[in-house]
């Protein structure tokens, strides 16, 4: 782990919200599982409510060459010990991570949801450039303390803005889209559905003021549709626990 990730760990602990606790490098599964599999089921930061009703498994991907590795690790763990409904996996990926690798990890989030996990991927320090992140990652913890451009409070607030639903509709939780890939996929979905009678009737002759445009596919879709992701209201799983 680079110095910037370690610094963010310490800052999250320092800024931990009232009613929550933050612990770093926490094992999520029994030691016997780690010994049997040969890798550790540790998470960079475990952010949890003191009353035990909520746990966030947070991973910082500052410059990792293979950011999807943690997604795979915890997905496999889910097969042996299903994630609780109160738990959520959160991957935070910086602009230093290659665009294609970040999208591969983002698509892995969809697979995690398909097997019954609550999972999100969002930007980490998106206001910093890749060269700036490289430079910061080489500094000591004491030196990083002097860099006010690292806004850990904003990072923490972004997590809660994404993992908590903006609103609910019947059996669905509606969350803000947490990364550019989700917006792009929403554009594809809207264009695939709009030619279907049921979806076309739903939009009707509604006036739409703002659209999102994808310069690669040359498709566009209403901003309000692209801004949200609909997830099941409850996580269910059919996987065995042993």
C-alpha positions in Angstrom: 0.0 0.0 0.0 1.3 3.4 -1.0 1.7 6.3 1.4 -1.4 8.2 0.1 -3.7 5.3 0.9 -2.2 5.0 4.4 -2.7 8.7 4.9 -6.3 8.4 3.9 -6.8 5.6 6.3 -5.5 7.7 9.2 -7.6 10.7 8.1 -10.8 8.6 7.9 -10.1 7.4 11.4 -9.6 10.9 12.6 -12.8 12.2 10.8 -15.0 9.2 11.7 -18.6 10.5 12.1 -20.4 10.5 15.4 -22.0 7.1 16.0 -19.5 5.3 13.7 -16.2 3.7 14.2 -13.3 3.2 11.8 -10.7 0.5 11.9 -7.9 -0.2 9.4 -6.7 -3.5 7.9 -9.6 -5.5 9.3 -10.1 -9.2 8.6 -13.6 -9.9 7.4 -13.5 -13.7 7.6 -12.2 -16.2 10.0 -8.4 -16.8 10.1 -9.0 -20.4 9.1 -10.4 -19.1 5.7 -7.3 -17.0 5.1 -5.0 -19.9 5.9 -6.9 -22.3 3.7 -7.1 -19.9 0.7 -3.7 -18.5 1.1 -4.7 -14.8 1.0 -6.0 -12.4 3.6 -9.6 -11.2 3.6 -8.6 -7.9 5.0 -10.1 -4.6 4.0 -8.3 -1.2 3.9 -10.9 0.4 6.1 -13.9 -0.9 8.0 -16.4 1.9 8.7 -19.2 0.6 10.9 -22.1 1.9 13.1 -21.6 1.5 16.8 -25.0 -0.2 17.0 -23.9 -2.8 14.5 -26.6 -2.0 11.9 -24.2 -1.0 9.1 -20.7 -1.9 7.8 -18.8 -0.4 4.9 -15.8 -2.3 3.5 -13.7 0.4 1.9 -10.8 -0.2 -0.4 -8.5 2.5 -1.7 -7.1 2.0 -5.2 -4.6 4.8 -5.6 -2.3 3.3 -8.3 -3.0 -0.4 -8.4 -2.2 -2.2 -11.7 -5.0 -4.7 -11.0 -7.8 -2.9 -9.2 -10.3 -5.7 -9.9 -8.3 -8.0 -7.5 -10.1 -6.8 -4.4 -13.5 -7.1 -6.1 -12.7 -10.7 -7.0 -11.3 -11.5 -3.5 -14.4 -10.4 -1.7 -16.7 -11.9 -4.3 -15.1 -15.3 -3.7 -15.4 -14.8 0.1 -19.1 -14.1 -0.5 -19.5 -17.7 -1.9 -18.2 -19.1 1.4 -19.6 -16.6 3.8 -22.4 -14.5 2.3 -22.3 -10.8 2.8 -24.8 -9.5 5.3 -27.5 -7.2 4.2 -26.0 -4.5 6.5 -22.6 -4.8 4.7 -21.5 -2.8 1.6 -18.3 -3.1 -0.4 -16.9 0.2 -1.6 -14.0 0.5 -4.0 -12.5 4.0 -4.4 -10.4 4.4 -7.5 -8.1 7.3 -8.2 -7.5 9.0 -11.6 -4.0 7.4 -11.5 -5.6 4.0 -12.3 -5.8 3.2 -16.0 -9.2 4.1 -17.6 -9.7 0.6 -19.0 -8.7 -1.1 -15.7 -11.1 1.1 -13.8 -13.9 0.2 -16.1 -13.1 -3.5 -15.8 -13.4 -3.1 -12.0 -16.6 -1.1 -12.5 -18.1 -3.9 -14.5 -17.1 -6.3 -11.7 -19.3 -4.3 -9.4 -22.3 -5.3 -11.6 -21.3 -9.0 -11.2 -21.0 -8.6 -7.4 -24.5 -7.2 -7.3 -25.7 -10.2 -9.5 -24.5 -12.7 -6.9 -26.3 -10.8 -4.1 -23.7 -8.4 -2.8 -24.1 -4.7 -2.1 -21.2 -3.0 -3.9 -20.2 0.4 -5.3 -17.3 1.9 -7.1 -16.6 5.6 -7.0 -13.8 8.0 -7.7 -11.0 8.7 -5.2 -9.6 12.2 -5.1 -11.1 12.9 -8.6 -10.0 16.6 -8.3 -6.3 15.5 -8.4 -4.4 14.7 -11.6 -2.6 11.4 -12.1 0.9 13.2 -11.9 -0.2 14.9 -8.7 -1.3 11.6 -7.2 2.1 10.0 -8.2 3.9 12.8 -6.4 1.8 12.7 -3.3 2.1 8.9 -3.1 5.9 9.3 -2.6 5.7 11.7 0.3 5.9 10.7 4.0 2.9 10.8 6.3 4.2 14.0 7.9 4.6 15.7 4.5 1.1 14.6 3.4 -0.3 16.4 6.4 0.8 19.7 4.9 -1.1 19.2 1.7 -4.5 20.7 2.0 -5.5 19.6 -1.5 -6.2 16.1 -0.1 -9.7 16.6 1.2 -10.5 13.5 3.2 -13.7 15.0 4.5 -15.0 15.3 0.9 -14.1 11.7 0.3 -16.0 10.5 3.3 -19.0 12.6 2.4 -19.0 11.2 -1.1 -19.1 7.6 0.3 -22.3 8.3 2.3 -23.9 10.2 -0.6 -23.5 7.1 -2.8 -24.1 4.2 -0.5 -27.3 5.6 1.0 -30.2 5.7 -1.4 -31.4 9.0 -2.7 -35.0 7.6 -2.4 -36.9 4.3 -2.7 -39.5 3.2 -5.1 -41.5 0.1 -4.2 -38.9 -2.7 -4.0 -36.0 -0.7 -5.3 -33.4 1.6 -3.8 -32.5 4.4 -6.1 -28.9 5.6 -5.7 -26.9 8.3 -7.4 -24.7 6.8 -10.2 -21.3 6.4 -8.6 -19.0 6.5 -11.6 -18.8 7.4 -15.2 -19.2 3.8 -16.4 -22.6 3.6 -14.8 -23.6 6.8 -16.6 -22.4 5.3 -19.9 -24.3 2.1 -19.3 -27.4 4.1 -18.5 -27.2 5.8 -21.8 -27.0 2.4 -23.5 -30.0 1.1 -21.5 -32.2 4.0 -22.2 -31.5 3.8 -26.0 -32.2 0.0 -25.9 -35.5 0.5 -24.0 -36.9 3.6 -25.7 -38.0 1.7 -28.8 -40.0 -0.7 -26.7 -43.7 0.2 -26.4 -43.9 0.2 -22.6 -40.9 2.3 -22.1 -41.8 4.7 -25.0 -45.2 5.2 -23.5 -43.7 6.0 -20.1 -41.6 8.9 -21.5 -44.5 10.0 -23.8 -44.2 13.5 -25.1 -42.3 14.7 -22.0 -40.1 17.7 -22.5 -36.5 16.9 -21.6 -34.2 19.9 -20.9 -30.9 18.1 -20.4 -29.2 15.2 -22.0 -26.0 13.2 -21.5 -24.0 12.5 -24.7 -21.5 9.7 -25.2 -18.9 10.8 -27.7 -17.8 7.2 -28.4 -21.2 5.7 -29.3 -22.8 9.0 -30.3 -25.8 8.1 -28.2 -27.6 10.4 -25.7 -30.1 10.0 -22.9 -32.0 12.2 -20.4 -29.7 13.4 -17.6 -32.2 12.4 -15.0 -32.2 8.8 -16.2 -28.4 8.6 -16.4 -27.9 10.1 -12.9 -29.4 7.2 -10.9 -28.9 3.4 -10.5 -31.8 1.2 -9.3 -30.9 -1.6 -6.9 -33.0 -4.2 -5.1 -34.3 -3.0 -1.7 -32.8 -6.1 0.0 -29.8 -8.3 -0.7 -30.5 -12.0 -1.0 -28.3 -14.9 -1.6 -28.6 -18.6 -2.3 -25.0 -19.4 -1.6 -23.9 -21.9 1.0 -22.1 -20.7 4.1 -19.5 -23.4 4.1 
